[in-house]
Amino acid sequence: MPNIHPLLVHLPIALLTISFLFDALGLLTKKQELERTAWWTLLAGTIGLAATVVSGLLAEKTVSIADFAREHFETHEQIAFIVASIYSVLLLWRIAGGTSLPKQKEWLFVGLSLAGVILIWTGAWYGGELVYRFGVGVQK
């Protein structure tokens, strides 16, 4: 099976970042349309994130990782698991609230989403380093 991880990673990065931005803007402007859009991008982004994590685990078995790149790889993987945990909690929290931002805890929700965005971009940086600096997954 081909390594599809590089094809999938961009979708959750973009959608979850947009979800955070729309929730923050919706909270500031009190526009329901932004909050609804944030919900749908959270849902699609979290589904895409699950597919990305699974494809990353499968890709790990098909690529060789040099010892000097192993620490970067482990960090990338650990961040991915943390991000998946954060967004799973956020998605379930949102579902429990009828897909709306949780009342009285909107800023906590948006703060956790921001933490998730920071981590997802950090994990993406490590992933990029693995490919472009260490050549992981690149045919030679």
N, CA, C and O atoms as CSV, one atom per row, in Angstrom:
chain,resi,resn,atom,element,x,y,z
A,1,MET,N,N,0.845,-1.182,0.000
A,1,MET,CA,C,0.000,0.000,0.000
A,1,MET,C,C,0.892,1.247,0.000
A,1,MET,O,O,1.865,1.309,0.752
A,2,PRO,N,N,0.573,2.223,-0.824
A,2,PRO,CA,C,1.401,3.430,-0.880
A,2,PRO,C,C,1.242,4.277,0.395
A,2,PRO,O,O,0.235,4.196,1.098
A,3,ASN,N,N,2.232,5.057,0.654
A,3,ASN,CA,C,2.223,5.949,1.811
A,3,ASN,C,C,1.355,7.168,1.482
A,3,ASN,O,O,1.785,8.054,0.743
A,4,ILE,N,N,0.144,7.215,2.026
A,4,ILE,CA,C,-0.771,8.333,1.736
A,4,ILE,C,C,-0.720,9.419,2.812
A,4,ILE,O,O,-1.432,10.419,2.719
A,5,HIS,N,N,0.106,9.227,3.814
A,5,HIS,CA,C,0.206,10.217,4.891
A,5,HIS,C,C,0.481,11.633,4.363
A,5,HIS,O,O,-0.179,12.578,4.797
A,6,PRO,N,N,1.432,11.804,3.444
A,6,PRO,CA,C,1.687,13.162,2.936
A,6,PRO,C,C,0.486,13.777,2.211
A,6,PRO,O,O,0.366,15.000,2.140
A,7,LEU,N,N,-0.393,12.947,1.680
A,7,LEU,CA,C,-1.580,13.472,0.997
A,7,LEU,C,C,-2.639,13.969,1.982
A,7,LEU,O,O,-3.416,14.871,1.667
A,8,LEU,N,N,-2.664,13.379,3.163
A,8,LEU,CA,C,-3.734,13.660,4.113
A,8,LEU,C,C,-3.420,14.764,5.113
A,8,LEU,O,O,-4.340,15.397,5.632
A,9,VAL,N,N,-2.153,15.009,5.393
A,9,VAL,CA,C,-1.789,15.884,6.514
A,9,VAL,C,C,-2.308,17.312,6.376
A,9,VAL,O,O,-2.606,17.955,7.382
A,10,HIS,N,N,-2.420,17.805,5.177
A,10,HIS,CA,C,-2.779,19.211,4.993
A,10,HIS,C,C,-4.235,19.502,5.351
A,10,HIS,O,O,-4.554,20.595,5.818
A,11,LEU,N,N,-5.108,18.538,5.136
A,11,LEU,CA,C,-6.533,18.742,5.403
A,11,LEU,C,C,-6.812,19.075,6.871
A,11,LEU,O,O,-7.427,20.107,7.139
A,12,PRO,N,N,-6.388,18.249,7.834
A,12,PRO,CA,C,-6.689,18.611,9.226
A,12,PRO,C,C,-5.948,19.859,9.696
A,12,PRO,O,O,-6.475,20.610,10.517
A,13,ILE,N,N,-4.749,20.094,9.198
A,13,ILE,CA,C,-4.034,21.315,9.583
A,13,ILE,C,C,-4.869,22.536,9.194
A,13,ILE,O,O,-5.080,23.435,10.008
A,14,ALA,N,N,-5.334,22.561,7.965
A,14,ALA,CA,C,-6.116,23.704,7.484
A,14,ALA,C,C,-7.473,23.790,8.175
A,14,ALA,O,O,-7.848,24.854,8.666
A,15,LEU,N,N,-8.202,22.698,8.217
A,15,LEU,CA,C,-9.562,22.735,8.770
A,15,LEU,C,C,-9.591,23.050,10.263
A,15,LEU,O,O,-10.454,23.800,10.718
A,16,LEU,N,N,-8.668,22.491,11.021
A,16,LEU,CA,C,-8.676,22.740,12.460
A,16,LEU,C,C,-8.197,24.153,12.790
A,16,LEU,O,O,-8.640,24.751,13.771
A,17,THR,N,N,-7.303,24.676,11.978
A,17,THR,CA,C,-6.900,26.074,12.140
A,17,THR,C,C,-8.081,26.996,11.837
A,17,THR,O,O,-8.336,27.950,12.573
A,18,ILE,N,N,-8.789,26.709,10.764
A,18,ILE,CA,C,-9.958,27.507,10.397
A,18,ILE,C,C,-11.047,27.386,11.466
A,18,ILE,O,O,-11.715,28.369,11.785
A,19,SER,N,N,-11.224,26.196,12.014
A,19,SER,CA,C,-12.216,26.010,13.067
A,19,SER,C,C,-11.914,26.917,14.259
A,19,SER,O,O,-12.809,27.578,14.786
A,20,PHE,N,N,-10.657,26.944,14.677
A,20,PHE,CA,C,-10.267,27.826,15.781
A,20,PHE,C,C,-10.562,29.290,15.442
A,20,PHE,O,O,-11.152,30.016,16.242
A,21,LEU,N,N,-10.139,29.711,14.242
A,21,LEU,CA,C,-10.327,31.108,13.840
A,21,LEU,C,C,-11.804,31.493,13.816
A,21,LEU,O,O,-12.178,32.569,14.281
A,22,PHE,N,N,-12.642,30.608,13.272
A,22,PHE,CA,C,-14.073,30.913,13.187
A,22,PHE,C,C,-14.722,30.925,14.570
A,22,PHE,O,O,-15.595,31.752,14.832
A,23,ASP,N,N,-14.306,30.015,15.461
A,23,ASP,CA,C,-14.843,30.047,16.823
A,23,ASP,C,C,-14.443,31.340,17.524
A,23,ASP,O,O,-15.272,31.979,18.172
A,24,ALA,N,N,-13.184,31.724,17.399
A,24,ALA,CA,C,-12.713,32.957,18.042
A,24,ALA,C,C,-13.451,34.173,17.479
A,24,ALA,O,O,-13.908,35.032,18.233
A,25,LEU,N,N,-13.563,34.239,16.157
A,25,LEU,CA,C,-14.280,35.357,15.539
A,25,LEU,C,C,-15.763,35.339,15.903
A,25,LEU,O,O,-16.354,36.388,16.158
A,26,GLY,N,N,-16.360,34.156,15.927
A,26,GLY,CA,C,-17.764,34.028,16.307
A,26,GLY,C,C,-18.005,34.471,17.736
A,26,GLY,O,O,-19.021,35.095,18.039
A,27,LEU,N,N,-17.071,34.149,18.608
A,27,LEU,CA,C,-17.183,34.550,20.002
A,27,LEU,C,C,-17.064,36.063,20.149
A,27,LEU,O,O,-17.788,36.681,20.929
A,28,LEU,N,N,-16.152,36.646,19.397
A,28,LEU,CA,C,-15.947,38.097,19.463
A,28,LEU,C,C,-17.079,38.884,18.820
A,28,LEU,O,O,-17.476,39.936,19.321
A,29,THR,N,N,-17.599,38.372,17.706
A,29,THR,CA,C,-18.633,39.106,16.956
A,29,THR,C,C,-20.049,38.653,17.288
A,29,THR,O,O,-21.020,39.304,16.904
A,30,LYS,N,N,-20.164,37.534,18.002
A,30,LYS,CA,C,-21.477,36.952,18.352
A,30,LYS,C,C,-22.280,36.530,17.119
A,30,LYS,O,O,-23.510,36.559,17.136
A,31,LYS,N,N,-21.576,36.139,16.047
A,31,LYS,CA,C,-22.254,35.696,14.826
A,31,LYS,C,C,-22.364,34.173,14.825
A,31,LYS,O,O,-21.358,33.463,14.839
A,32,GLN,N,N,-23.594,33.692,14.809
A,32,GLN,CA,C,-23.871,32.254,14.808
A,32,GLN,C,C,-23.314,31.556,13.573
A,32,GLN,O,O,-22.908,30.396,13.649
A,33,GLU,N,N,-23.292,32.246,12.441
A,33,GLU,CA,C,-22.809,31.634,11.197
A,33,GLU,C,C,-21.348,31.196,11.343
A,33,GLU,O,O,-20.959,30.136,10.854
A,34,LEU,N,N,-20.557,32.012,12.011
A,34,LEU,CA,C,-19.147,31.672,12.214
A,34,LEU,C,C,-19.020,30.461,13.136
A,34,LEU,O,O,-18.196,29.577,12.901
A,35,GLU,N,N,-19.831,30.428,14.172
A,35,GLU,CA,C,-19.815,29.298,15.097
A,35,GLU,C,C,-20.237,28.002,14.398
A,35,GLU,O,O,-19.658,26.944,14.648
A,36,ARG,N,N,-21.241,28.084,13.527
A,36,ARG,CA,C,-21.676,26.894,12.780
A,36,ARG,C,C,-20.579,26.415,11.831
A,36,ARG,O,O,-20.322,25.217,11.715
A,37,THR,N,N,-19.942,27.361,11.160
A,37,THR,CA,C,-18.845,26.991,10.261
A,37,THR,C,C,-17.702,26.357,11.041
A,37,THR,O,O,-17.081,25.396,10.587
A,38,ALA,N,N,-17.432,26.910,12.226
A,38,ALA,CA,C,-16.383,26.339,13.085
A,38,ALA,C,C,-16.731,24.897,13.459
A,38,ALA,O,O,-15.854,24.033,13.486
A,39,TRP,N,N,-18.003,24.637,13.746
A,39,TRP,CA,C,-18.422,23.270,14.081
A,39,TRP,C,C,-18.136,22.310,12.925
A,39,TRP,O,O,-17.548,21.248,13.130
A,40,TRP,N,N,-18.548,22.681,11.722
A,40,TRP,CA,C,-18.378,21.784,10.580
A,40,TRP,C,C,-16.903,21.572,10.234
A,40,TRP,O,O,-16.505,20.473,9.847
A,41,THR,N,N,-16.101,22.615,10.373
A,41,THR,CA,C,-14.669,22.438,10.097
A,41,THR,C,C,-14.002,21.625,11.210
A,41,THR,O,O,-13.052,20.886,10.953
A,42,LEU,N,N,-14.497,21.759,12.444
A,42,LEU,CA,C,-13.990,20.911,13.537
A,42,LEU,C,C,-14.315,19.449,13.263
A,42,LEU,O,O,-13.456,18.580,13.414
A,43,LEU,N,N,-15.543,19.178,12.863
A,43,LEU,CA,C,-15.949,17.807,12.570
A,43,LEU,C,C,-15.118,17.214,11.439
A,43,LEU,O,O,-14.544,16.135,11.585
A,44,ALA,N,N,-15.053,17.917,10.316
A,44,ALA,CA,C,-14.289,17.406,9.164
A,44,ALA,C,C,-12.794,17.327,9.484
A,44,ALA,O,O,-12.123,16.375,9.087
A,45,GLY,N,N,-12.277,18.323,10.198
A,45,GLY,CA,C,-10.859,18.325,10.544
A,45,GLY,C,C,-10.482,17.195,11.483
A,45,GLY,O,O,-9.408,16.609,11.351
A,46,THR,N,N,-11.356,16.884,12.431
A,46,THR,CA,C,-11.072,15.805,13.380
A,46,THR,C,C,-11.150,14.445,12.687
A,46,THR,O,O,-10.351,13.557,12.984
A,47,ILE,N,N,-12.086,14.274,11.781
A,47,ILE,CA,C,-12.144,13.037,10.991
A,47,ILE,C,C,-10.878,12.920,10.142
A,47,ILE,O,O,-10.269,11.852,10.068
A,48,GLY,N,N,-10.490,14.019,9.506
A,48,GLY,CA,C,-9.252,14.020,8.721
A,48,GLY,C,C,-8.035,13.758,9.583
A,48,GLY,O,O,-7.098,13.087,9.152
A,49,LEU,N,N,-8.042,14.283,10.803
A,49,LEU,CA,C,-6.931,14.048,11.733
A,49,LEU,C,C,-6.820,12.571,12.082
A,49,LEU,O,O,-5.718,12.025,12.134
A,50,ALA,N,N,-7.950,11.925,12.321
A,50,ALA,CA,C,-7.935,10.489,12.622
A,50,ALA,C,C,-7.339,9.705,11.458
A,50,ALA,O,O,-6.517,8.811,11.661
A,51,ALA,N,N,-7.752,10.040,10.247
A,51,ALA,CA,C,-7.199,9.372,9.060
A,51,ALA,C,C,-5.708,9.646,8.920
A,51,ALA,O,O,-4.947,8.768,8.512
A,52,THR,N,N,-5.295,10.853,9.256
A,52,THR,CA,C,-3.886,11.220,9.153
A,52,THR,C,C,-3.048,10.460,10.168
A,52,THR,O,O,-1.961,9.986,9.837
A,53,VAL,N,N,-3.532,10.336,11.389
A,53,VAL,CA,C,-2.802,9.589,12.416
A,53,VAL,C,C,-2.678,8.117,12.019
A,53,VAL,O,O,-1.603,7.527,12.126
A,54,VAL,N,N,-3.774,7.537,11.564
A,54,VAL,CA,C,-3.736,6.129,11.138
A,54,VAL,C,C,-2.769,5.954,9.969
A,54,VAL,O,O,-1.976,5.012,9.954
A,55,SER,N,N,-2.830,6.854,8.997
A,55,SER,CA,C,-1.921,6.742,7.844
A,55,SER,C,C,-0.471,6.960,8.270
A,55,SER,O,O,0.440,6.378,7.681
A,56,GLY,N,N,-0.251,7.786,9.276
A,56,GLY,CA,C,1.107,7.979,9.797
A,56,GLY,C,C,1.637,6.722,10.464
A,56,GLY,O,O,2.805,6.368,10.300
A,57,LEU,N,N,0.778,6.051,11.216
A,57,LEU,CA,C,1.193,4.792,11.850
A,57,LEU,C,C,1.509,3.721,10.800
A,57,LEU,O,O,2.457,2.950,10.950
A,58,LEU,N,N,0.703,3.687,9.744
A,58,LEU,CA,C,0.972,2.746,8.657
A,58,LEU,C,C,2.239,3.126,7.896
A,58,LEU,O,O,3.011,2.258,7.488
A,59,ALA,N,N,2.450,4.436,7.705
A,59,ALA,CA,C,3.638,4.904,6.987
A,59,ALA,C,C,4.916,4.564,7.742
A,59,ALA,O,O,5.954,4.298,7.135
A,60,GLU,N,N,4.835,4.575,9.048
A,60,GLU,CA,C,6.008,4.265,9.872
A,60,GLU,C,C,6.591,2.896,9.524
A,60,GLU,O,O,7.798,2.679,9.626
A,61,LYS,N,N,5.729,1.992,9.119
A,61,LYS,CA,C,6.176,0.632,8.781
A,61,LYS,C,C,6.787,0.548,7.391
A,61,LYS,O,O,7.430,-0.446,7.055
A,62,THR,N,N,6.592,1.586,6.579
A,62,THR,CA,C,7.053,1.514,5.188
A,62,THR,C,C,8.261,2.396,4.895
A,62,THR,O,O,8.806,2.345,3.793
A,63,VAL,N,N,8.684,3.201,5.860
A,63,VAL,CA,C,9.823,4.088,5.632
A,63,VAL,C,C,10.953,3.720,6.585
A,63,VAL,O,O,10.729,3.188,7.672
A,64,SER,N,N,12.164,4.017,6.151
A,64,SER,CA,C,13.292,3.803,7.055
A,64,SER,C,C,13.631,5.143,7.707
A,64,SER,O,O,13.671,6.188,7.059
A,65,ILE,N,N,13.871,5.069,9.001
A,65,ILE,CA,C,14.179,6.267,9.770
A,65,ILE,C,C,15.572,6.094,10.350
A,65,ILE,O,O,15.814,5.222,11.185
A,66,ALA,N,N,16.471,6.932,9.896
A,66,ALA,CA,C,17.855,6.868,10.377
A,66,ALA,C,C,17.899,7.219,11.859
A,66,ALA,O,O,17.036,7.933,12.369
A,67,ASP,N,N,18.907,6.713,12.531
A,67,ASP,CA,C,19.044,6.969,13.966
A,67,ASP,C,C,19.081,8.463,14.284
A,67,ASP,O,O,18.521,8.898,15.291
A,68,PHE,N,N,19.740,9.251,13.427
A,68,PHE,CA,C,19.857,10.682,13.693
A,68,PHE,C,C,18.526,11.416,13.527
A,68,PHE,O,O,18.402,12.559,13.965
A,69,ALA,N,N,17.534,10.785,12.906
A,69,ALA,CA,C,16.210,11.388,12.728
A,69,ALA,C,C,15.185,10.820,13.709
A,69,ALA,O,O,14.053,11.302,13.770
A,70,ARG,N,N,15.564,9.825,14.458
A,70,ARG,CA,C,14.631,9.117,15.342
A,70,ARG,C,C,14.004,10.046,16.385
A,70,ARG,O,O,12.803,9.957,16.642
A,71,GLU,N,N,14.791,10.925,16.982
A,71,GLU,CA,C,14.254,11.822,18.007
A,71,GLU,C,C,13.197,12.762,17.418
A,71,GLU,O,O,12.163,13.008,18.037
A,72,HIS,N,N,13.465,13.281,16.224
A,72,HIS,CA,C,12.473,14.131,15.546
A,72,HIS,C,C,11.199,13.332,15.262
A,72,HIS,O,O,10.086,13.830,15.436
A,73,PHE,N,N,11.381,12.100,14.826
A,73,PHE,CA,C,10.228,11.261,14.528
A,73,PHE,C,C,9.384,11.025,15.781
A,73,PHE,O,O,8.161,11.159,15.744
A,74,GLU,N,N,10.035,10.676,16.881
A,74,GLU,CA,C,9.314,10.406,18.127
A,74,GLU,C,C,8.548,11.645,18.597
A,74,GLU,O,O,7.412,11.539,19.060
A,75,THR,N,N,9.170,12.811,18.477
A,75,THR,CA,C,8.498,14.055,18.857
A,75,THR,C,C,7.281,14.300,17.968
A,75,THR,O,O,6.207,14.650,18.458
A,76,HIS,N,N,7.456,14.114,16.659
A,76,HIS,CA,C,6.352,14.273,15.699
A,76,HIS,C,C,5.191,13.347,16.065
A,76,HIS,O,O,4.035,13.771,16.073
A,77,GLU,N,N,5.492,12.112,16.361
A,77,GLU,CA,C,4.464,11.132,16.695
A,77,GLU,C,C,3.769,11.461,18.011
A,77,GLU,O,O,2.546,11.362,18.105
A,78,GLN,N,N,4.532,11.849,19.023
A,78,GLN,CA,C,3.942,12.187,20.316
A,78,GLN,C,C,3.025,13.400,20.194
A,78,GLN,O,O,1.940,13.421,20.775
A,79,ILE,N,N,3.458,14.406,19.441
A,79,ILE,CA,C,2.619,15.581,19.234
A,79,ILE,C,C,1.327,15.185,18.521
A,79,ILE,O,O,0.254,15.687,18.855
A,80,ALA,N,N,1.429,14.291,17.545
A,80,ALA,CA,C,0.234,13.848,16.810
A,80,ALA,C,C,-0.776,13.188,17.749
A,80,ALA,O,O,-1.980,13.411,17.622
A,81,PHE,N,N,-0.294,12.383,18.682
A,81,PHE,CA,C,-1.205,11.732,19.623
A,81,PHE,C,C,-1.844,12.746,20.574
A,81,PHE,O,O,-3.021,12.624,20.913
A,82,ILE,N,N,-1.079,13.733,20.999
A,82,ILE,CA,C,-1.633,14.783,21.872
A,82,ILE,C,C,-2.684,15.591,21.122
A,82,ILE,O,O,-3.762,15.864,21.651
A,83,VAL,N,N,-2.367,15.969,19.894
A,83,VAL,CA,C,-3.311,16.741,19.073
A,83,VAL,C,C,-4.594,15.939,18.844
A,83,VAL,O,O,-5.694,16.480,18.953
A,84,ALA,N,N,-4.453,14.658,18.530
A,84,ALA,CA,C,-5.628,13.818,18.320
A,84,ALA,C,C,-6.471,13.740,19.593
A,84,ALA,O,O,-7.700,13.732,19.523
A,85,SER,N,N,-5.824,13.683,20.740
A,85,SER,CA,C,-6.550,13.645,22.013
A,85,SER,C,C,-7.292,14.957,22.256
A,85,SER,O,O,-8.463,14.953,22.634
A,86,ILE,N,N,-6.608,16.073,22.038
A,86,ILE,CA,C,-7.236,17.378,22.251
A,86,ILE,C,C,-8.468,17.532,21.370
A,86,ILE,O,O,-9.536,17.919,21.845
A,87,TYR,N,N,-8.313,17.228,20.087
A,87,TYR,CA,C,-9.450,17.444,19.181
A,87,TYR,C,C,-10.557,16.422,19.365
A,87,TYR,O,O,-11.716,16.716,19.073
A,88,SER,N,N,-10.232,15.234,19.841
A,88,SER,CA,C,-11.286,14.265,20.170
A,88,SER,C,C,-12.126,14.787,21.331
A,88,SER,O,O,-13.354,14.702,21.313
A,89,VAL,N,N,-11.443,15.330,22.342
A,89,VAL,CA,C,-12.161,15.908,23.487
A,89,VAL,C,C,-13.007,17.099,23.034
A,89,VAL,O,O,-14.176,17.207,23.402
A,90,LEU,N,N,-12.418,17.988,22.238
A,90,LEU,CA,C,-13.168,19.155,21.770
A,90,LEU,C,C,-14.387,18.754,20.941
A,90,LEU,O,O,-15.462,19.336,21.084
A,91,LEU,N,N,-14.212,17.759,20.079
A,91,LEU,CA,C,-15.332,17.302,19.256
A,91,LEU,C,C,-16.443,16.718,20.129
A,91,LEU,O,O,-17.615,17.046,19.941
A,92,LEU,N,N,-16.087,15.862,21.074
A,92,LEU,CA,C,-17.094,15.261,21.958
A,92,LEU,C,C,-17.760,16.323,22.838
A,92,LEU,O,O,-18.963,16.265,23.095
A,93,TRP,N,N,-16.978,17.275,23.284
A,93,TRP,CA,C,-17.523,18.367,24.094
A,93,TRP,C,C,-18.536,19.169,23.289
A,93,TRP,O,O,-19.595,19.551,23.785
A,94,ARG,N,N,-18.183,19.410,22.050
A,94,ARG,CA,C,-19.079,20.172,21.171
A,94,ARG,C,C,-20.344,19.375,20.871
A,94,ARG,O,O,-21.438,19.939,20.855
A,95,ILE,N,N,-20.209,18.082,20.636
A,95,ILE,CA,C,-21.379,17.231,20.384
A,95,ILE,C,C,-22.293,17.221,21.605
A,95,ILE,O,O,-23.514,17.298,21.475
A,96,ALA,N,N,-21.691,17.125,22.794
A,96,ALA,CA,C,-22.483,17.107,24.036
A,96,ALA,C,C,-23.277,18.393,24.214
A,96,ALA,O,O,-24.326,18.398,24.857
A,97,GLY,N,N,-22.773,19.487,23.640
A,97,GLY,CA,C,-23.468,20.762,23.745
A,97,GLY,C,C,-24.370,21.056,22.571
A,97,GLY,O,O,-24.778,22.202,22.379
A,98,GLY,N,N,-24.691,20.050,21.783
A,98,GLY,CA,C,-25.564,20.253,20.633
A,98,GLY,C,C,-24.870,20.961,19.486
A,98,GLY,O,O,-25.525,21.643,18.698
A,99,THR,N,N,-23.574,20.816,19.377
A,99,THR,CA,C,-22.679,21.368,18.352
A,99,THR,C,C,-22.371,22.853,18.541
A,99,THR,O,O,-21.631,23.428,17.744
A,100,SER,N,N,-22.916,23.474,19.563
A,100,SER,CA,C,-22.608,24.877,19.850
A,100,SER,C,C,-21.421,24.962,20.802
A,100,SER,O,O,-21.061,23.986,21.460
A,101,LEU,N,N,-20.821,26.144,20.861
A,101,LEU,CA,C,-19.775,26.355,21.858
A,101,LEU,C,C,-20.375,26.155,23.247
A,101,LEU,O,O,-21.511,26.557,23.498
A,102,PRO,N,N,-19.620,25.542,24.141
A,102,PRO,CA,C,-20.164,25.314,25.490
A,102,PRO,C,C,-20.402,26.638,26.215
A,102,PRO,O,O,-19.489,27.452,26.351
A,103,LYS,N,N,-21.614,26.844,26.671
A,103,LYS,CA,C,-21.966,28.085,27.370
A,103,LYS,C,C,-21.190,28.167,28.684
A,103,LYS,O,O,-20.966,27.157,29.351
A,104,GLN,N,N,-20.798,29.354,29.033
A,104,GLN,CA,C,-20.023,29.648,30.235
A,104,GLN,C,C,-18.556,29.214,30.142
A,104,GLN,O,O,-17.737,29.628,30.963
A,105,LYS,N,N,-18.224,28.397,29.162
A,105,LYS,CA,C,-16.842,27.919,29.022
A,105,LYS,C,C,-16.313,28.131,27.602
A,105,LYS,O,O,-15.406,27.430,27.156
A,106,GLU,N,N,-16.891,29.105,26.902
A,106,GLU,CA,C,-16.502,29.338,25.512
A,106,GLU,C,C,-15.011,29.630,25.374
A,106,GLU,O,O,-14.342,29.112,24.480
A,107,TRP,N,N,-14.499,30.479,26.287
A,107,TRP,CA,C,-13.085,30.870,26.184
A,107,TRP,C,C,-12.157,29.711,26.512
A,107,TRP,O,O,-11.069,29.612,25.945
A,108,LEU,N,N,-12.570,28.835,27.416
A,108,LEU,CA,C,-11.771,27.640,27.705
A,108,LEU,C,C,-11.711,26.757,26.457
A,108,LEU,O,O,-10.645,26.264,26.089
A,109,PHE,N,N,-12.848,26.565,25.819
A,109,PHE,CA,C,-12.915,25.766,24.601
A,109,PHE,C,C,-12.005,26.359,23.525
A,109,PHE,O,O,-11.208,25.645,22.916
A,110,VAL,N,N,-12.127,27.664,23.296
A,110,VAL,CA,C,-11.321,28.332,22.262
A,110,VAL,C,C,-9.837,28.300,22.643
A,110,VAL,O,O,-8.979,28.166,21.771
A,111,GLY,N,N,-9.532,28.420,23.924
A,111,GLY,CA,C,-8.139,28.320,24.376
A,111,GLY,C,C,-7.549,26.945,24.122
A,111,GLY,O,O,-6.400,26.833,23.694
A,112,LEU,N,N,-8.323,25.895,24.381
A,112,LEU,CA,C,-7.857,24.532,24.083
A,112,LEU,C,C,-7.695,24.333,22.581
A,112,LEU,O,O,-6.772,23.653,22.132
A,113,SER,N,N,-8.588,24.925,21.815
A,113,SER,CA,C,-8.479,24.849,20.362
A,113,SER,C,C,-7.206,25.557,19.893
A,113,SER,O,O,-6.514,25.059,19.004
A,114,LEU,N,N,-6.895,26.704,20.478
A,114,LEU,CA,C,-5.652,27.404,20.148
A,114,LEU,C,C,-4.435,26.555,20.499
A,114,LEU,O,O,-3.482,26.484,19.724
A,115,ALA,N,N,-4.465,25.912,21.664
A,115,ALA,CA,C,-3.366,25.014,22.040
A,115,ALA,C,C,-3.225,23.891,21.007
A,115,ALA,O,O,-2.113,23.524,20.627
A,116,GLY,N,N,-4.361,23.351,20.559
A,116,GLY,CA,C,-4.337,22.317,19.529
A,116,GLY,C,C,-3.737,22.823,18.230
A,116,GLY,O,O,-2.965,22.113,17.586
A,117,VAL,N,N,-4.083,24.042,17.839
A,117,VAL,CA,C,-3.539,24.624,16.603
A,117,VAL,C,C,-2.026,24.809,16.723
A,117,VAL,O,O,-1.277,24.482,15.802
A,118,ILE,N,N,-1.592,25.331,17.852
A,118,ILE,CA,C,-0.151,25.517,18.047
A,118,ILE,C,C,0.568,24.175,17.961
A,118,ILE,O,O,1.620,24.065,17.331
A,119,LEU,N,N,0.003,23.173,18.587
A,119,LEU,CA,C,0.624,21.844,18.558
A,119,LEU,C,C,0.567,21.212,17.169
A,119,LEU,O,O,1.530,20.575,16.741
A,120,ILE,N,N,-0.541,21.380,16.467
A,120,ILE,CA,C,-0.637,20.771,15.134
A,120,ILE,C,C,0.388,21.393,14.181
A,120,ILE,O,O,0.978,20.699,13.353
A,121,TRP,N,N,0.593,22.714,14.306
A,121,TRP,CA,C,1.597,23.368,13.466
A,121,TRP,C,C,3.014,22.979,13.891
A,121,TRP,O,O,3.909,22.870,13.052
A,122,THR,N,N,3.214,22.772,15.183
A,122,THR,CA,C,4.525,22.300,15.657
A,122,THR,C,C,4.789,20.891,15.138
A,122,THR,O,O,5.889,20.594,14.673
A,123,GLY,N,N,3.787,20.028,15.217
A,123,GLY,CA,C,3.924,18.669,14.685
A,123,GLY,C,C,4.171,18.675,13.190
A,123,GLY,O,O,4.939,17.860,12.679
A,124,ALA,N,N,3.519,19.596,12.483
A,124,ALA,CA,C,3.740,19.710,11.039
A,124,ALA,C,C,5.172,20.142,10.745
A,124,ALA,O,O,5.784,19.666,9.789
A,125,TRP,N,N,5.704,21.039,11.563
A,125,TRP,CA,C,7.097,21.462,11.384
A,125,TRP,C,C,8.031,20.263,11.537
A,125,TRP,O,O,8.934,20.066,10.724
A,126,TYR,N,N,7.809,19.461,12.586
A,126,TYR,CA,C,8.640,18.267,12.779
A,126,TYR,C,C,8.495,17.297,11.602
A,126,TYR,O,O,9.478,16.702,11.159
A,127,GLY,N,N,7.273,17.141,11.102
A,127,GLY,CA,C,7.058,16.279,9.940
A,127,GLY,C,C,7.803,16.793,8.720
A,127,GLY,O,O,8.410,16.017,7.982
A,128,GLY,N,N,7.756,18.094,8.512
A,128,GLY,CA,C,8.497,18.692,7.406
A,128,GLY,C,C,9.992,18.493,7.552
A,128,GLY,O,O,10.684,18.212,6.573
A,129,GLU,N,N,10.490,18.635,8.760
A,129,GLU,CA,C,11.916,18.389,9.017
A,129,GLU,C,C,12.296,16.946,8.680
A,129,GLU,O,O,13.353,16.686,8.105
A,130,LEU,N,N,11.414,16.014,9.049
A,130,LEU,CA,C,11.697,14.607,8.750
A,130,LEU,C,C,11.886,14.388,7.254
A,130,LEU,O,O,12.792,13.668,6.835
A,131,VAL,N,N,11.035,15.006,6.458
A,131,VAL,CA,C,11.111,14.828,5.009
A,131,VAL,C,C,12.225,15.666,4.394
A,131,VAL,O,O,13.090,15.137,3.696
A,132,TYR,N,N,12.205,16.963,4.649
A,132,TYR,CA,C,13.083,17.883,3.919
A,132,TYR,C,C,14.496,17.988,4.484
A,132,TYR,O,O,15.434,18.305,3.752
A,133,ARG,N,N,14.654,17.727,5.768
A,133,ARG,CA,C,15.997,17.776,6.365
A,133,ARG,C,C,16.651,16.408,6.441
A,133,ARG,O,O,17.839,16.253,6.159
A,134,PHE,N,N,15.833,15.392,6.837
A,134,PHE,CA,C,16.380,14.059,7.054
A,134,PHE,C,C,16.062,13.082,5.941
A,134,PHE,O,O,16.604,11.977,5.929
A,135,GLY,N,N,15.197,13.453,5.002
A,135,GLY,CA,C,14.892,12.603,3.858
A,135,GLY,C,C,14.060,11.378,4.172
A,135,GLY,O,O,14.088,10.414,3.407
A,136,VAL,N,N,13.315,11.381,5.277
A,136,VAL,CA,C,12.488,10.241,5.625
A,136,VAL,C,C,11.355,10.120,4.599
A,136,VAL,O,O,10.644,11.089,4.332
A,137,GLY,N,N,11.201,8.944,4.042
A,137,GLY,CA,C,10.157,8.689,3.057
A,137,GLY,C,C,10.495,9.116,1.655
A,137,GLY,O,O,9.676,8.971,0.747
A,138,VAL,N,N,11.697,9.644,1.456
A,138,VAL,CA,C,12.116,10.106,0.128
A,138,VAL,C,C,12.934,8.996,-0.513
A,138,VAL,O,O,13.891,8.491,0.074
A,139,GLN,N,N,12.543,8.626,-1.722
A,139,GLN,CA,C,13.293,7.583,-2.423
A,139,GLN,C,C,14.636,8.128,-2.878
A,139,GLN,O,O,14.747,9.261,-3.344
A,140,LYS,N,N,15.637,7.301,-2.730
A,140,LYS,CA,C,16.999,7.744,-3.088
A,140,LYS,C,C,17.522,6.935,-4.255
A,140,LYS,O,O,18.647,7.155,-4.704
